[in-house]
Amino acid sequence: MRFYKLLLIILLPSVIFSQNQSEEKLIDQLNQKIENSQRGEKLKWMDSLSNYIVRETNFTSDSIVKETVRVALELDSTRIATSHTANLIFYHNNRAGNAEEGKKVFLDYLEVAKSTSNHDELARYYIEGADSFYFLSQYDPAISYYVIAEDQARKAGNLKLEAIAKLYRGGTLSFKGDFPEASKLLQEASRMFELRKDTFNIISAKNTLSILYSQNAFFEEAKKERDEAITLAMDKKSYGHLISFHHNAATDAGKQKLALEEIESLNKAIAFNNMVEQPDVHIPRLYGSLIVAYSKSDSIEKAREWLDKLEQNPEKYTEGSNRATYIKSLKHYNFAKGDYNKALSYGKEYLNLSRAGDRYEDILNSEKFLADTYGAIGNDALAYRYFKSYSSLKDSITNVQKVRALSYYQTLYETEKRDAKIATQTKDIALLDAKNEIKNQWLLFGGLGLLAIFGSIILVRSRNAARRRQEMQEDFSQGLIQAQEEERTRVARELHDSVGQKLMLLTKRTRAQNDTEMSELADGTLGELRNIARGLHPATMERLGLTAALESLINEVDANTNIFFTHEITNVDALLSKDASLHLYRIMQEVLSNMVKHSEAKAASITITNGAAGIEARIKDNGKGFEFSEKVKSGSSLGMKTLMERAKILKSKLKISSAPDDGTTVLLVIPT
């Protein structure tokens, strides 16, 4: 009893000092209850006091929470111990700025956590622990613990924690350069937050998505996500988010060499930083970015001014986890001054820090900086060596395949956002219809003499409105498909006429110079470019016609899968317009893609004939099949929707026959 009383007398003043009278009164009440109780009852009140400190105060001391964990473990209450261990890790990561200590607390408790059965608390514990590794730039263990946190949250049925774990894992993967998987996770998290109407985390997801797009030079998409999030953050007065948004905007401006915009955005970030309770957390990053921005724009005096501010508190701003930011500032400042030897020294130290952190973008920029610095002093051999390392890393991370995959997920995300908006509008229309119906019923009951006339008018109007709505919806869907095809054609043409021609010229020049390595690289890149262009728009159809293009498509799928294909295709080129041919080609492409992805078929047959009813296209496989009626009812398949819309555009009949373990048959009849 005396020990607890003495402990609370020593520890509570630091907490109570910053609270108002009502908070002091509540803490005093909890203090009295702790002093006057034993074991389980005492732990209950200690748990309440710790929760109050964590959630309702600035949480500037971890001592009471640590003692609560100790007592909980003594009494074998692993739920309470796990909950407050997560709070301790949070304190070290986000309040004390000591992620290394947070990591230690996490690892020391790990064996106890494995014996805990409360999935909610475990999910929080693993998220906070993964954050420690993330803040230390140890991304692989961070990702593995975020995965465990997702699993625990899923078992608990806690949608919010599951979405947070996905969000953080996606952000971490983006820093490692795995953009497609990162984009997929971030969009899943966004949908889950929107489902819960969780505005704070919707803002966080948009912020992380904007960073991901920026990493891949999708600056317009990044700005769009960021601007939407800034509006939400301003409404919520979420200054922490606003600091991050304007810092990210500055990063984008820097990548585009827009020096004035970069500095303006950083000044906005610093202004918002002055509004938060703990501005010191962000100062090293913000001041360091300003030093780099002024150095790159040859404003040496301004850079020195901010460097002096950063060095006013060296222990807090230039050491530990802030060391890398400080060294980055010094290397750019000395390069701008022309002191290349110091710039090289700091540049090499920053490269080593970046490699230890496994953050690909920092490593990439470090290699480029050293190449530029060695070039400035005339050491071409070392400049070339570092530039070659930079180019190799850049090619491995930002290759065409990954960017193409990211583009796919980003397009899918935008499409789903549009679908959600359309669904909301449809619900609004339905609500208005319901209100009109009630109003009409009152009119009908009030005017029995005009029943027949009003009934006829309302019926006709209702049918016309429904028909118009259906026509508008079909026009909108078909317009989207048409716009998509036009954009695909434009991009394919741009790739072929612009980038393709330049790559072809590069190939010829490297061959002429007998540079085998560059020649092979140029050839490979040209091949990838042509594959992308072919996927965007079937050039074969324009040169050789629809029939040849379909045969080429089937042969390509046949060559790259384990499915055995047979086909019998009648030449129907003269029977279809250019647009109709393209829609038929896209339908075949989608069906074959679904077959390869989902059917697990061993064999498939394709026939296209010109019969009395028109052109009949039949695709049949012996795969596992599926419940077609459930697929349509669920409305979850974007591909199925697109197939049906294209069939409507062709004014054709589309019939899909399938059942589990009985294969799938797709029949399309196009009238001629």
C-alpha positions as CSV (number, residue, x, y, z in Angstrom):
1,M,0.0,0.0,0.0
2,R,2.8,2.4,0.9
3,F,4.6,1.7,-2.3
4,Y,1.6,2.6,-4.5
5,K,0.9,5.7,-2.5
6,L,4.5,6.8,-2.7
7,L,4.6,6.0,-6.5
8,L,1.5,8.0,-7.2
9,I,2.7,11.0,-5.0
10,I,6.0,11.0,-7.0
11,L,4.5,10.5,-10.5
12,L,1.2,12.3,-10.6
13,P,2.3,16.0,-10.2
14,S,3.9,16.0,-13.7
15,V,0.5,14.9,-15.1
16,I,-1.7,17.0,-12.9
17,F,0.3,20.2,-13.4
18,S,-0.9,20.7,-17.0
19,Q,-4.6,19.9,-16.3
20,N,-7.5,22.1,-15.4
21,Q,-9.3,21.8,-12.1
22,S,-11.9,19.3,-13.3
23,E,-9.1,17.0,-14.6
24,E,-7.2,17.4,-11.3
25,K,-10.4,16.4,-9.4
26,L,-10.9,13.3,-11.5
27,I,-7.3,12.2,-11.1
28,D,-7.5,12.8,-7.3
29,Q,-10.6,10.6,-7.2
30,L,-8.9,7.8,-9.1
31,N,-5.9,8.2,-6.8
32,Q,-8.0,7.7,-3.7
33,K,-9.7,4.6,-5.2
34,I,-6.3,3.1,-6.0
35,E,-5.0,3.7,-2.5
36,N,-8.1,2.2,-0.9
37,S,-8.3,-1.0,-2.9
38,Q,-6.4,-4.2,-3.4
39,R,-5.3,-6.5,-6.3
40,G,-8.0,-6.8,-8.9
41,E,-9.9,-3.8,-7.7
42,K,-6.7,-1.8,-7.6
43,L,-5.8,-2.9,-11.1
44,K,-9.2,-1.7,-12.3
45,W,-8.7,1.8,-11.0
46,M,-5.1,1.9,-12.3
47,D,-6.4,0.9,-15.7
48,S,-8.9,3.7,-15.6
49,L,-6.2,6.2,-14.5
50,S,-3.8,5.1,-17.3
51,N,-6.5,5.2,-19.9
52,Y,-7.4,8.7,-18.8
53,I,-3.8,9.9,-19.0
54,V,-3.4,8.4,-22.5
55,R,-6.7,9.6,-24.0
56,E,-7.5,12.8,-22.2
57,T,-4.1,14.4,-21.4
58,N,-1.0,15.3,-23.4
59,F,0.5,11.9,-22.3
60,T,3.9,13.5,-21.4
61,S,5.0,10.7,-19.0
62,D,4.9,6.9,-19.3
63,S,5.6,6.0,-15.6
64,I,2.0,5.4,-14.5
65,V,1.2,3.4,-17.6
66,K,4.4,1.3,-17.1
67,E,3.4,0.6,-13.5
68,T,-0.1,-0.5,-14.7
69,V,1.5,-3.0,-17.1
70,R,3.6,-4.4,-14.3
71,V,0.7,-4.9,-11.9
72,A,-1.5,-6.4,-14.7
73,L,1.2,-9.0,-15.5
74,E,1.5,-9.8,-11.7
75,L,-2.2,-10.5,-11.7
76,D,-2.1,-12.4,-15.0
77,S,-4.4,-9.8,-16.8
78,T,-2.8,-10.0,-20.2
79,R,-5.6,-8.0,-21.9
80,I,-4.9,-4.9,-19.7
81,A,-1.2,-5.5,-20.0
82,T,-1.3,-5.8,-23.8
83,S,-3.5,-2.7,-24.1
84,H,-1.1,-0.5,-22.0
85,T,2.0,-2.0,-23.6
86,A,0.6,-0.7,-26.9
87,N,0.1,2.7,-25.2
88,L,3.7,2.6,-24.0
89,I,5.0,1.9,-27.5
90,F,2.8,4.7,-28.9
91,Y,4.3,7.1,-26.3
92,H,7.9,6.3,-27.3
93,N,7.1,6.5,-31.0
94,N,4.9,9.6,-31.1
95,R,5.5,11.6,-27.9
96,A,9.1,11.0,-26.9
97,G,10.3,10.6,-30.4
98,N,12.3,7.5,-29.4
99,A,11.3,4.7,-31.8
100,E,14.3,2.6,-30.7
101,E,12.8,2.4,-27.1
102,G,9.4,1.7,-28.6
103,K,10.9,-1.3,-30.5
104,K,12.5,-2.5,-27.3
105,V,9.2,-2.4,-25.4
106,F,7.5,-4.3,-28.2
107,L,10.2,-7.1,-28.5
108,D,10.4,-7.5,-24.7
109,Y,6.6,-8.1,-24.5
110,L,6.4,-10.3,-27.7
111,E,6.4,-13.7,-25.9
112,V,3.5,-12.5,-23.6
113,A,1.6,-11.2,-26.6
114,K,1.8,-14.7,-28.2
115,S,-0.1,-16.1,-25.3
116,T,-2.8,-13.4,-25.3
117,S,-6.2,-14.2,-26.8
118,N,-7.8,-10.7,-27.1
119,H,-7.5,-10.0,-30.8
120,D,-8.5,-6.3,-30.5
121,E,-5.7,-5.4,-28.1
122,L,-3.2,-7.6,-30.1
123,A,-4.1,-5.8,-33.3
124,R,-3.3,-2.5,-31.6
125,Y,-0.1,-3.8,-30.1
126,Y,1.2,-5.1,-33.4
127,I,0.4,-1.9,-35.2
128,E,2.3,0.2,-32.7
129,G,5.2,-2.3,-32.8
130,A,5.3,-2.2,-36.5
131,D,5.3,1.6,-36.3
132,S,8.5,1.4,-34.3
133,F,10.3,-0.5,-37.1
134,Y,8.8,1.9,-39.7
135,F,10.1,5.0,-37.9
136,L,13.5,3.3,-37.8
137,S,13.2,2.7,-41.5
138,Q,13.4,-1.1,-40.9
139,Y,10.7,-1.8,-43.4
140,D,10.7,-5.6,-43.8
141,P,9.9,-6.4,-40.1
142,A,7.4,-3.5,-40.1
143,I,5.5,-5.0,-43.0
144,S,5.5,-8.5,-41.4
145,Y,4.0,-7.1,-38.1
146,Y,1.4,-5.0,-40.0
147,V,0.3,-8.3,-41.7
148,I,-0.1,-9.9,-38.2
149,A,-2.0,-6.8,-37.0
150,E,-4.4,-7.1,-40.0
151,D,-5.0,-10.8,-39.2
152,Q,-5.7,-10.0,-35.5
153,A,-8.1,-7.2,-36.4
154,R,-9.9,-9.4,-38.9
155,K,-10.4,-12.1,-36.2
156,A,-11.7,-9.4,-33.9
157,G,-14.1,-8.1,-36.5
158,N,-12.5,-4.6,-36.1
159,L,-12.8,-3.0,-39.5
160,K,-11.1,0.2,-38.4
161,L,-7.9,-1.5,-37.1
162,E,-7.8,-3.8,-40.1
163,A,-8.0,-0.7,-42.4
164,I,-5.3,1.1,-40.4
165,A,-2.9,-1.9,-40.7
166,K,-3.6,-2.0,-44.5
167,L,-3.0,1.7,-44.8
168,Y,0.3,1.6,-42.9
169,R,1.5,-1.5,-44.7
170,G,0.6,0.1,-48.1
171,G,2.6,3.3,-47.2
172,T,5.6,1.2,-46.1
173,L,5.5,-0.9,-49.3
174,S,5.5,2.3,-51.4
175,F,8.8,3.4,-49.7
176,K,10.3,0.0,-50.7
177,G,9.2,0.6,-54.3
178,D,6.4,-2.1,-54.4
179,F,3.9,0.4,-56.0
180,P,1.2,-1.9,-57.4
181,E,0.7,-3.8,-54.1
182,A,0.9,-0.5,-52.1
183,S,-1.7,1.1,-54.3
184,K,-4.0,-1.9,-54.0
185,L,-3.8,-1.9,-50.1
186,L,-4.3,1.9,-49.9
187,Q,-7.4,1.7,-52.0
188,E,-8.8,-1.2,-49.9
189,A,-8.1,0.8,-46.8
190,S,-9.8,3.9,-48.3
191,R,-13.0,2.0,-49.1
192,M,-13.1,0.6,-45.5
193,F,-12.7,4.0,-44.0
194,E,-15.4,5.4,-46.3
195,L,-17.7,2.6,-45.2
196,R,-17.2,3.6,-41.6
197,K,-17.3,7.4,-42.4
198,D,-14.0,7.7,-40.7
199,T,-12.9,11.1,-41.9
200,F,-9.6,11.3,-40.0
201,N,-8.3,8.1,-41.6
202,I,-9.8,8.9,-45.0
203,I,-7.6,12.0,-44.9
204,S,-4.6,9.8,-43.9
205,A,-5.3,7.4,-46.8
206,K,-5.5,10.2,-49.3
207,N,-2.3,11.6,-48.0
208,T,-0.5,8.3,-48.5
209,L,-2.0,7.8,-51.9
210,S,-0.8,11.2,-53.0
211,I,2.7,10.3,-51.9
212,L,2.5,7.0,-53.9
213,Y,1.4,8.8,-57.0
214,S,4.2,11.4,-56.5
215,Q,6.8,8.7,-56.3
216,N,5.8,7.6,-59.7
217,A,5.6,11.1,-61.2
218,F,1.8,11.0,-61.3
219,F,1.8,14.6,-60.1
220,E,-1.8,15.5,-61.3
221,E,-3.3,12.5,-59.5
222,A,-1.2,13.2,-56.4
223,K,-2.4,16.8,-56.4
224,K,-6.0,15.7,-56.8
225,E,-5.9,13.3,-53.8
226,R,-4.0,15.9,-51.8
227,D,-6.4,18.8,-52.6
228,E,-9.4,16.7,-51.6
229,A,-7.7,15.7,-48.3
230,I,-6.7,19.3,-47.6
231,T,-10.4,20.4,-47.8
232,L,-11.3,17.7,-45.3
233,A,-8.4,18.5,-43.0
234,M,-9.2,22.2,-43.0
235,D,-12.8,21.4,-42.0
236,K,-11.6,19.2,-39.2
237,K,-8.7,21.5,-38.2
238,S,-6.4,18.6,-38.5
239,Y,-3.1,20.6,-38.5
240,G,-0.9,17.5,-38.3
241,H,-2.3,16.3,-41.6
242,L,-2.0,19.8,-43.1
243,I,1.7,19.9,-42.2
244,S,2.2,16.6,-44.1
245,F,0.1,17.7,-47.1
246,H,2.0,20.9,-47.7
247,H,5.4,19.2,-47.1
248,N,4.4,16.6,-49.8
249,A,3.3,19.4,-52.1
250,A,6.8,20.9,-51.6
251,T,8.4,17.6,-52.5
252,D,6.3,17.4,-55.7
253,A,7.3,20.9,-56.6
254,G,11.0,20.1,-56.0
255,K,10.8,17.1,-58.3
256,Q,9.3,19.3,-61.0
257,K,12.0,22.0,-60.3
258,L,9.4,24.6,-59.3
259,A,11.6,26.3,-56.6
260,L,9.2,29.1,-55.7
261,E,6.2,26.7,-55.2
262,E,8.4,24.4,-53.2
263,I,9.5,27.1,-50.8
264,E,5.9,28.5,-50.6
265,S,4.5,25.1,-49.6
266,L,7.2,24.6,-47.0
267,N,6.4,27.9,-45.4
268,K,2.7,26.9,-45.2
269,A,3.7,23.6,-43.6
270,I,5.8,25.5,-41.0
271,A,2.8,27.9,-40.3
272,F,0.6,24.9,-39.5
273,N,3.3,23.3,-37.5
274,N,3.2,26.4,-35.2
275,M,-0.4,25.4,-34.4
276,V,0.2,21.9,-33.1
277,E,0.9,21.0,-29.5
278,Q,4.3,19.4,-30.2
279,P,6.0,21.3,-33.1
280,D,9.4,19.9,-32.3
281,V,8.5,16.6,-33.8
282,H,8.2,18.1,-37.4
283,I,10.8,20.9,-37.1
284,P,13.9,18.9,-38.3
285,R,12.1,17.6,-41.4
286,L,10.6,21.0,-42.3
287,Y,13.7,23.1,-41.6
288,G,15.9,20.5,-43.4
289,S,13.7,20.6,-46.5
290,L,13.8,24.5,-46.5
291,I,17.6,24.3,-46.3
292,V,17.7,21.9,-49.3
293,A,15.2,24.1,-51.3
294,Y,17.1,27.3,-50.7
295,S,20.5,25.6,-51.5
296,K,19.2,24.3,-54.8
297,S,17.9,27.7,-55.7
298,D,21.3,29.3,-54.9
299,S,19.9,31.3,-51.9
300,I,22.9,30.5,-49.7
301,E,22.2,33.1,-47.1
302,K,18.6,31.9,-46.6
303,A,19.9,28.3,-46.4
304,R,22.5,29.3,-43.8
305,E,19.8,31.2,-41.8
306,W,17.6,28.0,-41.5
307,L,20.6,25.8,-40.9
308,D,21.5,28.1,-37.9
309,K,17.9,27.5,-36.5
310,L,18.3,23.8,-36.9
311,E,21.6,23.8,-35.1
312,Q,20.3,25.8,-32.1
313,N,19.2,22.5,-30.5
314,P,21.6,19.9,-31.9
315,E,20.7,17.1,-29.4
316,K,17.0,17.3,-30.4
317,Y,17.2,18.3,-34.1
318,T,20.4,16.9,-35.5
319,E,21.0,13.5,-33.7
320,G,19.3,10.2,-33.4
321,S,16.4,9.6,-35.9
322,N,16.9,13.2,-37.1
323,R,20.6,12.7,-38.1
324,A,19.8,11.7,-41.7
325,T,17.7,14.8,-42.3
326,Y,20.5,17.0,-40.9
327,I,23.2,15.4,-43.0
328,K,21.0,15.7,-46.1
329,S,20.8,19.5,-45.4
330,L,24.5,19.8,-45.0
331,K,25.4,18.0,-48.2
332,H,23.2,20.2,-50.3
333,Y,24.3,23.4,-48.5
334,N,28.0,22.6,-49.1
335,F,27.4,21.6,-52.7
336,A,25.7,25.0,-53.3
337,K,28.6,26.8,-51.6
338,G,31.0,25.0,-53.9
339,D,32.7,23.1,-51.0
340,Y,32.6,19.8,-52.9
341,N,34.9,17.8,-50.5
342,K,32.5,18.5,-47.6
343,A,29.5,17.8,-49.9
344,L,31.1,14.4,-50.8
345,S,31.7,13.5,-47.1
346,Y,28.2,14.3,-46.1
347,G,26.8,12.7,-49.3
348,K,28.6,9.4,-48.5
349,E,27.3,9.5,-44.9
350,Y,23.8,10.1,-46.1
351,L,24.0,7.2,-48.6
352,N,25.1,4.9,-45.8
353,L,22.2,6.1,-43.6
354,S,19.8,5.6,-46.5
355,R,21.0,2.1,-47.2
356,A,20.5,1.2,-43.6
357,G,17.0,2.4,-43.8
358,D,16.1,0.6,-47.0
359,R,14.2,3.6,-48.4
360,Y,14.7,3.3,-52.1
361,E,14.0,6.9,-53.0
362,D,16.6,8.2,-50.6
363,I,19.2,5.7,-51.9
364,L,18.3,6.7,-55.5
365,N,18.8,10.5,-54.7
366,S,22.0,9.8,-52.8
367,E,23.6,8.0,-55.7
368,K,22.6,10.8,-58.1
369,F,23.9,13.4,-55.7
370,L,27.3,11.7,-55.5
371,A,27.4,11.3,-59.3
372,D,26.7,15.1,-59.7
373,T,29.3,16.0,-57.0
374,Y,32.1,13.9,-58.5
375,G,31.2,15.3,-61.9
376,A,31.5,18.9,-60.5
377,I,35.1,18.2,-59.3
378,G,36.0,16.5,-62.6
379,N,36.3,12.9,-61.4
380,D,34.4,11.4,-64.3
381,A,35.2,7.8,-63.4
382,L,33.6,7.9,-59.9
383,A,30.8,10.1,-61.3
384,Y,30.0,7.4,-63.9
385,R,30.1,4.7,-61.2
386,Y,27.6,6.4,-59.0
387,F,25.4,7.4,-62.0
388,K,25.4,3.8,-63.1
389,S,24.3,2.6,-59.6
390,Y,21.6,5.3,-59.7
391,S,20.4,4.2,-63.2
392,S,20.4,0.5,-62.3
393,L,18.4,1.1,-59.1
394,K,15.9,3.4,-60.9
395,D,15.3,0.8,-63.6
396,S,14.8,-2.0,-61.1
397,I,12.2,0.0,-59.1
398,T,10.4,2.1,-61.7
399,N,10.2,-0.4,-64.6
400,V,7.5,-0.3,-67.2
401,Q,5.7,-3.3,-65.8
402,K,5.3,-1.8,-62.3
403,V,4.2,1.5,-63.5
404,R,1.7,-0.2,-65.8
405,A,0.3,-2.2,-62.9
406,L,0.1,1.0,-60.7
407,S,-1.8,2.7,-63.6
408,Y,-4.2,-0.2,-63.6
409,Y,-5.0,0.0,-59.9
410,Q,-5.2,3.8,-60.1
411,T,-7.7,3.6,-63.0
412,L,-9.7,0.9,-61.1
413,Y,-9.8,3.1,-58.0
414,E,-11.0,6.2,-60.0
415,T,-13.6,4.0,-61.7
416,E,-14.9,2.6,-58.4
417,K,-15.1,6.2,-57.0
418,R,-17.3,7.1,-60.0
419,D,-19.4,4.0,-59.5
420,A,-19.9,5.0,-55.9
421,K,-21.0,8.5,-56.9
422,I,-23.4,7.1,-59.5
423,A,-24.8,4.7,-56.8
424,T,-25.4,7.7,-54.4
425,Q,-27.1,9.6,-57.2
426,T,-29.3,6.6,-57.9
427,K,-30.3,6.4,-54.3
428,D,-31.2,10.1,-54.3
429,I,-33.4,9.6,-57.3
430,A,-35.1,6.7,-55.7
431,L,-35.7,8.8,-52.6
432,L,-37.2,11.6,-54.6
433,D,-39.4,9.1,-56.5
434,A,-40.7,7.7,-53.2
435,K,-41.6,11.2,-52.0
436,N,-43.3,11.9,-55.2
437,E,-45.3,8.7,-54.9
438,I,-46.6,9.6,-51.5
439,K,-47.5,13.1,-52.7
440,N,-49.3,11.6,-55.7
441,Q,-51.2,9.2,-53.4
442,W,-52.6,12.1,-51.4
443,L,-53.6,13.9,-54.6
444,L,-55.4,10.7,-55.8
445,F,-57.3,10.3,-52.5
446,G,-58.2,14.0,-52.5
447,G,-59.5,14.1,-56.0
448,L,-61.6,10.9,-56.6
449,G,-63.4,12.6,-59.5
450,L,-60.1,13.0,-61.4
451,L,-58.8,9.5,-60.5
452,A,-58.7,8.1,-64.0
453,I,-57.1,11.2,-65.6
454,F,-54.5,11.7,-63.0
455,G,-53.7,8.0,-62.8
456,S,-53.1,7.9,-66.5
457,I,-50.9,11.0,-66.5
458,I,-48.8,9.8,-63.5
459,L,-48.4,6.3,-65.1
460,V,-47.2,7.8,-68.4
461,R,-44.8,10.2,-66.7
462,S,-43.4,7.5,-64.4
463,R,-42.7,5.2,-67.4
464,N,-41.2,8.0,-69.4
465,A,-39.0,9.0,-66.5
466,A,-37.9,5.5,-65.9
467,R,-37.1,5.0,-69.6
468,R,-35.2,8.3,-69.7
469,R,-33.2,7.4,-66.6
470,Q,-32.4,4.0,-68.1
471,E,-31.4,5.6,-71.4
472,M,-29.2,8.2,-69.6
473,Q,-27.6,5.5,-67.5
474,E,-26.9,3.4,-70.6
475,D,-25.6,6.5,-72.5
476,F,-23.3,7.3,-69.6
477,S,-21.9,3.8,-69.4
478,Q,-21.4,3.5,-73.1
479,G,-19.8,7.0,-73.1
480,L,-17.3,5.8,-70.5
481,I,-16.4,2.8,-72.6
482,Q,-16.1,5.0,-75.7
483,A,-13.9,7.5,-73.9
484,Q,-11.8,4.7,-72.5
485,E,-11.2,3.3,-76.0
486,E,-10.3,6.7,-77.4
487,E,-7.9,7.3,-74.6
488,R,-6.3,3.9,-75.1
489,T,-5.9,4.6,-78.8
490,R,-4.4,8.0,-78.1
491,V,-1.9,6.6,-75.6
492,A,-0.9,3.7,-77.8
493,R,-0.4,6.1,-80.8
494,E,1.7,8.4,-78.6
495,L,3.8,5.5,-77.4
496,H,4.4,4.2,-80.9
497,D,4.9,7.6,-82.7
498,S,6.9,9.4,-80.0
499,V,8.6,7.1,-77.5
500,G,8.8,4.2,-79.9
501,Q,10.5,6.1,-82.6
502,K,13.0,7.6,-80.2
503,L,13.8,4.1,-78.8
504,M,14.2,2.8,-82.3
505,L,16.6,5.5,-83.1
506,L,18.5,4.8,-79.8
507,T,18.7,1.1,-80.8
508,K,20.2,1.9,-84.1
509,R,22.8,4.3,-82.6
510,T,23.9,1.9,-79.9
511,R,24.3,-0.9,-82.5
512,A,26.3,1.5,-84.7
513,Q,28.6,2.2,-81.7
514,N,28.9,-1.5,-80.9
515,D,27.6,-0.9,-77.4
516,T,26.1,-4.4,-76.8
517,E,24.8,-3.7,-73.3
518,M,23.0,-0.5,-74.2
519,S,21.7,-2.1,-77.4
520,E,20.2,-5.0,-75.5
521,L,18.6,-2.7,-73.0
522,A,17.2,-0.5,-75.7
523,D,15.9,-3.5,-77.6
524,G,14.2,-4.9,-74.5
525,T,12.7,-1.6,-73.6
526,L,11.4,-1.2,-77.1
527,G,9.8,-4.7,-76.9
528,E,8.1,-3.9,-73.6
529,L,6.8,-0.6,-75.1
530,R,5.3,-2.4,-78.1
531,N,3.6,-5.0,-75.8
532,I,2.0,-2.2,-73.8
533,A,0.9,-0.4,-77.0
534,R,-0.5,-3.7,-78.3
535,G,-2.5,-4.2,-75.0
536,L,-3.9,-0.7,-75.2
537,H,-4.9,-0.9,-78.9
538,P,-4.8,-3.9,-81.3
539,A,-2.8,-2.5,-84.2
540,T,-3.2,-5.8,-85.9
541,M,-6.9,-5.2,-86.4
542,E,-6.2,-1.9,-88.3
543,R,-3.6,-3.6,-90.6
544,L,-5.0,-7.1,-91.2
545,G,-8.6,-6.9,-90.0
546,L,-10.7,-8.3,-87.2
547,T,-10.4,-12.0,-88.0
548,A,-6.6,-11.9,-88.1
549,A,-6.5,-9.9,-84.9
550,L,-8.7,-12.4,-83.1
551,E,-6.6,-15.3,-84.3
552,S,-3.5,-13.5,-83.1
553,L,-5.1,-12.9,-79.7
554,I,-6.0,-16.5,-79.3
555,N,-2.6,-17.7,-80.4
556,E,-0.9,-15.4,-77.9
557,V,-3.1,-16.7,-75.0
558,D,-2.5,-20.2,-76.2
559,A,1.3,-19.7,-76.3
560,N,1.4,-18.2,-72.8
561,T,-0.9,-20.5,-70.8
562,N,-1.5,-24.2,-70.2
563,I,-4.9,-24.2,-71.8
564,F,-5.2,-26.1,-75.1
565,F,-7.2,-23.9,-77.6
566,T,-9.0,-25.0,-80.8
567,H,-10.7,-22.4,-82.9
568,E,-12.7,-22.1,-86.1
569,I,-13.2,-18.5,-87.2
570,T,-15.1,-17.4,-90.3
571,N,-13.9,-14.1,-91.9
572,V,-16.4,-11.5,-90.8
573,D,-14.4,-8.4,-91.5
574,A,-16.8,-7.1,-94.1
575,L,-19.8,-7.6,-91.9
576,L,-18.9,-5.3,-89.1
577,S,-18.1,-1.6,-88.8
578,K,-14.7,-0.5,-87.3
579,D,-16.3,0.4,-83.9
580,A,-18.3,-2.9,-83.8
581,S,-15.2,-4.9,-84.7
582,L,-13.3,-3.2,-81.8
583,H,-16.2,-4.0,-79.3
584,L,-16.2,-7.7,-80.4
585,Y,-12.4,-7.9,-80.0
586,R,-12.7,-6.4,-76.5
587,I,-15.4,-8.8,-75.5
588,M,-13.2,-11.8,-76.7
589,Q,-10.3,-10.3,-74.9
590,E,-12.2,-10.0,-71.6
591,V,-13.7,-13.5,-71.8
592,L,-10.2,-15.0,-72.5
593,S,-8.7,-13.0,-69.7
594,N,-11.3,-14.2,-67.2
595,M,-10.8,-17.8,-68.5
596,V,-7.1,-17.6,-67.8
597,K,-7.5,-16.0,-64.4
598,H,-10.4,-18.0,-62.9
599,S,-11.5,-21.0,-64.9
600,E,-8.6,-23.5,-64.2
601,A,-9.6,-25.0,-67.6
602,K,-7.4,-27.5,-69.5
603,A,-9.0,-27.0,-72.9
604,A,-11.2,-24.4,-74.7
605,S,-12.8,-24.0,-78.1
606,I,-13.7,-20.8,-80.0
607,T,-16.0,-20.6,-83.0
608,I,-17.1,-17.5,-84.9
609,T,-19.7,-18.1,-87.7
610,N,-22.1,-16.1,-89.9
611,G,-25.5,-17.7,-89.6
612,A,-29.1,-16.7,-90.3
613,A,-29.4,-14.9,-87.0
614,G,-26.2,-13.0,-87.5
615,I,-22.6,-13.4,-86.4
616,E,-22.4,-16.0,-83.6
617,A,-19.3,-16.1,-81.4
618,R,-19.1,-19.0,-79.0
619,I,-16.4,-19.5,-76.4
620,K,-16.5,-22.7,-74.3
621,D,-14.1,-24.1,-71.6
622,N,-14.0,-27.2,-69.4
623,G,-13.0,-25.3,-66.2
624,K,-14.5,-25.2,-62.8
625,G,-17.4,-22.8,-63.7
626,F,-19.2,-20.5,-61.4
627,E,-22.7,-19.6,-60.2
628,F,-23.6,-17.0,-62.8
629,S,-26.9,-15.8,-61.2
630,E,-25.0,-15.0,-57.9
631,K,-22.3,-13.2,-59.8
632,V,-24.8,-11.0,-61.5
633,K,-26.8,-10.3,-58.4
634,S,-23.7,-9.4,-56.4
635,G,-22.7,-6.8,-59.0
636,S,-19.1,-7.1,-57.9
637,S,-17.5,-7.9,-61.3
638,L,-16.5,-4.8,-63.2
639,G,-15.5,-7.1,-66.2
640,M,-19.0,-8.6,-66.3
641,K,-20.6,-5.1,-66.4
642,T,-18.3,-4.1,-69.2
643,L,-19.2,-7.2,-71.2
644,M,-22.9,-6.5,-70.9
645,E,-22.5,-2.8,-71.8
646,R,-20.5,-3.7,-74.9
647,A,-23.1,-6.2,-75.9
648,K,-25.8,-3.5,-75.6
649,I,-23.7,-1.2,-77.8
650,L,-23.6,-4.0,-80.5
651,K,-27.4,-4.5,-80.0
652,S,-26.5,-8.1,-79.6
653,K,-27.6,-11.0,-77.4
654,L,-25.2,-12.2,-74.7
655,K,-25.8,-15.5,-73.0
656,I,-23.4,-16.9,-70.3
657,S,-24.1,-20.5,-69.2
658,S,-22.1,-21.8,-66.3
659,A,-22.3,-24.0,-63.2
660,P,-19.8,-25.2,-60.6
661,D,-17.6,-28.0,-62.0
662,D,-19.4,-27.8,-65.4
663,G,-17.3,-25.3,-67.3
664,T,-18.5,-22.1,-68.9
665,T,-20.0,-21.2,-72.3
666,V,-20.3,-17.7,-73.6
667,L,-22.6,-17.1,-76.6
668,L,-22.7,-13.7,-78.4
669,V,-25.1,-13.2,-81.3
670,I,-24.6,-10.0,-83.3
671,P,-27.3,-9.1,-85.8
672,T,-26.0,-8.2,-89.3
